[in-house]
Amino acid sequence: MVVEVGRREFEELVADALDSIPERLGRRMENIAVTVAQWPTARQIGPGPPGRTLLGLYEGVDLTRRSPLSYGGTMPDRITIFQGPITALARDRDHLVAMVRTTVIHEVAHHFGISDARLRELGWA
């Protein structure tokens, strides 16, 4: 079942999820842009098992690997949230909202240097 929402409404769900991040963490997010795309590109999906579903993607240098000598003057890191896969997997509106929130928090966690393995342990993968 696909939960139908327009681009603007989906972007608002992403914004709401970002707003749910505690202020003290939000203030620590540096040089990062969060965007919405309909579907991931083949490059973004990369190698991996066939049929892999990508709901979001963090691209950049996480905060734990940045230093003044190695990270000056770079383009912003990117978090992309993919509307197509999320709406295709959502069972209903409440599930859609939860999936968006989980995906946003998962990708923001990568910005803070948290691995997929640790996110699975914490229940955010």
Backbone as CSV, one residue per row, in Angstrom:
resi,resn,N_x,N_y,N_z,CA_x,CA_y,CA_z,C_x,C_y,C_z
1,MET,0.846,-1.183,0.000,0.000,0.000,0.000,0.884,1.235,0.000
2,VAL,0.584,2.170,-0.862,1.306,3.430,-0.930,0.476,4.496,-0.225
3,VAL,1.096,5.207,0.701,0.421,6.325,1.356,0.717,7.563,0.508
4,GLU,-0.314,8.124,-0.079,-0.149,9.259,-0.979,-0.037,10.569,-0.205
5,VAL,1.073,11.258,-0.376,1.245,12.613,0.148,2.005,13.414,-0.896
6,GLY,1.705,14.679,-0.972,2.419,15.552,-1.889,3.814,15.873,-1.386
7,ARG,4.612,16.429,-2.259,5.995,16.768,-1.915,6.048,17.738,-0.735
8,ARG,5.224,18.761,-0.769,5.238,19.774,0.294,4.894,19.141,1.647
9,GLU,3.865,18.295,1.671,3.473,17.648,2.919,4.577,16.721,3.427
10,PHE,5.227,16.002,2.514,6.318,15.118,2.908,7.478,15.943,3.479
11,GLU,7.797,17.056,2.840,8.858,17.935,3.348,8.511,18.457,4.739
12,GLU,7.230,18.726,4.981,6.806,19.160,6.318,7.006,18.053,7.350
13,LEU,6.774,16.800,6.960,7.021,15.676,7.869,8.506,15.580,8.214
14,VAL,9.353,15.811,7.213,10.796,15.801,7.453,11.175,16.949,8.391
15,ALA,10.613,18.128,8.146,10.887,19.286,9.015,10.422,19.018,10.441
16,ASP,9.257,18.407,10.581,8.751,18.067,11.921,9.697,17.091,12.627
17,ALA,10.217,16.123,11.881,11.149,15.161,12.461,12.433,15.867,12.906
18,LEU,12.919,16.796,12.099,14.110,17.559,12.487,13.828,18.398,13.729
19,ASP,12.637,18.973,13.789,12.262,19.786,14.954,12.154,18.954,16.228
20,SER,11.961,17.639,16.077,11.824,16.779,17.251,13.175,16.445,17.891
21,ILE,14.259,16.774,17.209,15.591,16.521,17.752,15.821,17.497,18.906
22,PRO,16.291,17.014,20.039,16.526,17.920,21.167,17.407,19.107,20.763
23,GLU,17.063,20.269,21.281,17.745,21.513,20.897,19.255,21.435,21.111
24,ARG,19.680,20.825,22.205,21.121,20.769,22.481,21.867,19.954,21.422
25,LEU,21.209,18.968,20.818,21.830,18.227,19.711,21.718,19.004,18.409
26,GLY,20.561,19.590,18.178,20.350,20.357,16.960,21.363,21.481,16.803
27,ARG,21.725,22.110,17.908,22.713,23.194,17.859,24.090,22.686,17.451
28,ARG,24.341,21.408,17.637,25.651,20.834,17.299,25.746,20.378,15.834
29,MET,24.639,20.388,15.135,24.667,20.002,13.721,25.328,21.139,12.947
30,GLU,26.392,20.801,12.222,27.175,21.812,11.528,27.351,21.475,10.056
31,ASN,27.193,22.497,9.221,27.487,22.395,7.797,26.789,21.198,7.159
32,ILE,25.467,21.176,7.285,24.694,20.049,6.755,23.399,20.553,6.136
33,ALA,23.047,19.989,5.003,21.795,20.312,4.318,20.928,19.057,4.304
34,VAL,19.644,19.231,4.594,18.705,18.112,4.573,17.727,18.365,3.430
35,THR,17.612,17.396,2.526,16.746,17.544,1.367,15.869,16.303,1.203
36,VAL,14.875,16.448,0.349,13.989,15.341,-0.013,14.175,15.064,-1.501
37,ALA,14.270,13.793,-1.854,14.281,13.360,-3.253,13.210,12.287,-3.401
38,GLN,12.721,12.124,-4.615,11.693,11.111,-4.830,12.258,9.708,-4.662
39,TRP,13.365,9.409,-5.360,13.984,8.078,-5.312,15.495,8.229,-5.308
40,PRO,16.222,7.282,-4.735,17.683,7.345,-4.797,18.177,7.012,-6.200
41,THR,19.321,7.588,-6.545,19.957,7.263,-7.818,20.718,5.950,-7.661
42,ALA,21.138,5.381,-8.783,21.938,4.152,-8.748,23.238,4.400,-7.984
43,ARG,23.838,5.573,-8.141,25.067,5.911,-7.420,24.817,5.945,-5.916
44,GLN,23.688,6.504,-5.519,23.378,6.583,-4.092,23.120,5.200,-3.494
45,ILE,22.486,4.333,-4.245,22.234,2.973,-3.758,23.538,2.208,-3.646
46,GLY,24.405,2.374,-4.644,25.717,1.744,-4.605,25.636,0.237,-4.664
47,PRO,26.787,-0.410,-4.418,26.796,-1.875,-4.438,26.077,-2.419,-3.208
48,GLY,25.596,-3.570,-3.353,24.891,-4.206,-2.237,23.924,-5.232,-2.769
49,PRO,23.152,-5.794,-1.888,22.225,-6.828,-2.339,21.183,-6.255,-3.292
50,PRO,20.829,-7.010,-4.325,19.790,-6.558,-5.254,18.477,-6.316,-4.521
51,GLY,17.755,-5.304,-4.956,16.467,-5.005,-4.351,16.558,-4.264,-3.038
52,ARG,17.753,-3.816,-2.681,17.953,-3.072,-1.430,17.125,-1.797,-1.459
53,THR,16.471,-1.487,-0.363,15.653,-0.289,-0.264,16.395,0.751,0.555
54,LEU,16.534,1.934,0.011,17.222,3.025,0.685,16.187,4.092,1.025
55,LEU,15.988,4.342,2.318,15.000,5.326,2.759,15.612,6.699,2.967
56,GLY,16.884,6.722,3.316,17.594,7.969,3.530,19.072,7.737,3.348
57,LEU,19.827,8.834,3.213,21.264,8.705,2.982,21.986,9.906,3.565
58,TYR,23.038,9.640,4.324,23.952,10.674,4.803,25.211,10.612,3.954
59,GLU,25.598,11.752,3.395,26.818,11.840,2.605,27.659,12.978,3.168
60,GLY,28.842,12.653,3.631,29.700,13.698,4.156,30.738,13.157,5.115
61,VAL,31.274,14.075,5.906,32.280,13.752,6.903,31.635,13.955,8.264
62,ASP,31.449,12.854,9.003,30.744,12.987,10.280,31.558,13.835,11.259
63,LEU,30.870,14.336,12.267,31.488,15.267,13.214,32.687,14.671,13.946
64,THR,32.717,13.359,14.130,33.832,12.742,14.847,35.099,12.688,14.015
65,ARG,34.994,12.858,12.709,36.170,12.785,11.829,36.610,14.146,11.311
66,ARG,35.988,15.206,11.771,36.344,16.547,11.305,37.442,17.151,12.181
67,SER,38.307,17.908,11.530,39.293,18.697,12.261,39.486,20.004,11.504
68,PRO,39.974,21.032,12.173,40.196,22.308,11.490,41.150,22.187,10.306
69,LEU,42.075,21.241,10.353,43.041,21.084,9.271,42.492,20.306,8.088
70,SER,41.542,19.408,8.337,41.063,18.551,7.247,39.660,18.897,6.765
71,TYR,38.991,19.833,7.414,37.593,20.058,7.057,37.278,21.521,6.751
72,GLY,38.213,22.330,6.458,37.930,23.731,6.170,37.432,23.946,4.757
73,GLY,36.452,24.853,4.600,35.979,25.272,3.285,35.322,24.202,2.446
74,THR,34.708,23.209,3.061,34.070,22.144,2.294,32.591,22.445,2.073
75,MET,32.047,21.812,1.070,30.611,21.911,0.818,29.876,21.242,1.980
76,PRO,28.617,21.637,2.211,27.868,21.017,3.311,27.682,19.514,3.102
77,ASP,27.683,18.789,4.205,27.266,17.387,4.165,25.803,17.369,3.742
78,ARG,25.337,16.194,3.294,23.955,16.090,2.827,23.254,14.912,3.480
79,ILE,22.035,15.178,3.887,21.110,14.112,4.248,19.985,14.196,3.236
80,THR,19.717,13.083,2.575,18.606,13.012,1.633,17.609,11.992,2.157
81,ILE,16.348,12.393,2.217,15.259,11.509,2.622,14.465,11.194,1.355
82,PHE,14.249,9.898,1.096,13.631,9.469,-0.156,12.139,9.203,0.029
83,GLN,11.336,10.047,-0.580,9.890,9.992,-0.437,9.293,8.721,-1.035
84,GLY,9.710,8.342,-2.223,9.122,7.185,-2.908,9.176,5.902,-2.102
85,PRO,10.367,5.479,-1.667,10.441,4.230,-0.903,9.681,4.289,0.423
86,ILE,9.713,5.433,1.087,9.031,5.534,2.376,7.521,5.447,2.192
87,THR,6.979,6.184,1.223,5.528,6.139,1.023,5.080,4.773,0.500
88,ALA,5.950,4.098,-0.234,5.600,2.769,-0.748,5.538,1.731,0.369
89,LEU,6.331,1.917,1.411,6.367,0.941,2.508,5.414,1.267,3.650
90,ALA,4.963,2.506,3.715,4.096,2.913,4.832,2.734,2.235,4.742
91,ARG,2.252,1.744,5.881,0.947,1.068,5.934,-0.208,2.063,6.019
92,ASP,0.050,3.173,6.693,-0.964,4.210,6.861,-0.253,5.500,7.240
93,ARG,-1.005,6.547,7.473,-0.405,7.861,7.764,0.457,7.833,9.031
94,ASP,-0.017,7.193,10.082,0.767,7.137,11.318,2.095,6.414,11.095
95,HIS,2.048,5.330,10.343,3.266,4.589,10.038,4.200,5.448,9.189
96,LEU,3.650,6.212,8.243,4.446,7.116,7.413,5.193,8.124,8.288
97,VAL,4.484,8.754,9.210,5.097,9.745,10.105,6.222,9.090,10.912
98,ALA,5.977,7.893,11.427,6.993,7.185,12.209,8.202,6.818,11.352
99,MET,7.964,6.380,10.119,9.065,6.022,9.226,9.916,7.242,8.887
100,VAL,9.267,8.362,8.622,10.014,9.589,8.311,10.868,9.968,9.516
101,ARG,10.280,9.970,10.689,11.019,10.348,11.906,12.202,9.414,12.146
102,THR,11.969,8.121,12.045,13.048,7.152,12.246,14.159,7.354,11.221
103,THR,13.795,7.582,9.962,14.790,7.761,8.908,15.599,9.036,9.138
104,VAL,14.930,10.122,9.476,15.639,11.384,9.728,16.595,11.213,10.899
105,ILE,16.123,10.653,11.990,16.987,10.480,13.164,18.159,9.551,12.839
106,HIS,17.909,8.501,12.085,18.963,7.574,11.671,20.055,8.320,10.904
107,GLU,19.666,9.129,9.939,20.653,9.840,9.120,21.364,10.931,9.916
108,VAL,20.654,11.630,10.780,21.285,12.632,11.646,22.305,11.949,12.557
109,ALA,21.981,10.757,13.038,22.915,10.015,13.883,24.215,9.734,13.135
110,HIS,24.136,9.436,11.842,25.359,9.248,11.052,26.188,10.535,11.035
111,HIS,25.534,11.682,10.972,26.234,12.976,11.010,27.033,13.101,12.308
112,PHE,26.516,12.520,13.385,27.199,12.542,14.675,28.196,11.388,14.833
113,GLY,28.349,10.560,13.785,29.339,9.498,13.813,28.847,8.175,14.354
114,ILE,27.555,7.991,14.464,27.003,6.743,14.990,26.830,5.749,13.837
115,SER,27.358,4.558,14.004,27.352,3.545,12.942,25.996,2.856,12.808
116,ASP,25.812,2.177,11.677,24.594,1.382,11.470,24.465,0.295,12.534
117,ALA,25.580,-0.331,12.895,25.529,-1.393,13.914,25.012,-0.833,15.235
118,ARG,25.522,0.315,15.630,25.070,0.912,16.893,23.612,1.351,16.784
119,LEU,23.204,1.876,15.641,21.812,2.283,15.449,20.871,1.087,15.543
120,ARG,21.305,-0.075,15.029,20.499,-1.285,15.167,20.349,-1.642,16.644
121,GLU,21.440,-1.556,17.395,21.378,-1.834,18.834,20.394,-0.910,19.544
122,LEU,20.333,0.343,19.094,19.478,1.342,19.724,18.039,1.331,19.209
123,GLY,17.792,0.529,18.151,16.442,0.439,17.597,16.110,1.504,16.561
124,TRP,17.133,2.131,15.974,16.911,3.175,14.967,17.349,2.730,13.572
125,ALA,17.418,1.451,13.340,17.802,0.964,12.003,16.759,-0.026,11.502
